[in-house]
């Protein structure tokens, strides 16, 4: 079955490490790579994601290769019991 996204607000951006395939989350004092997609930070615009990637790289040069990934959040309806 195929779904079509009509609402752009359902699109978020996340930072992902291309080597490990894990996602990035900003902690209280530093960021960490190694979280699954449910725990990672989501950004509303690609500009916010670019700014976050730039900040992460300034904090730790090893994070310079973080990718910006587009994530679609889909609500496929209510479950009737």
Helices and strands as residue ranges (DSSP letters): G 8-10, E 11-16, E 23-26, E 31-35, H 46-59, G 61-65, E 67-72
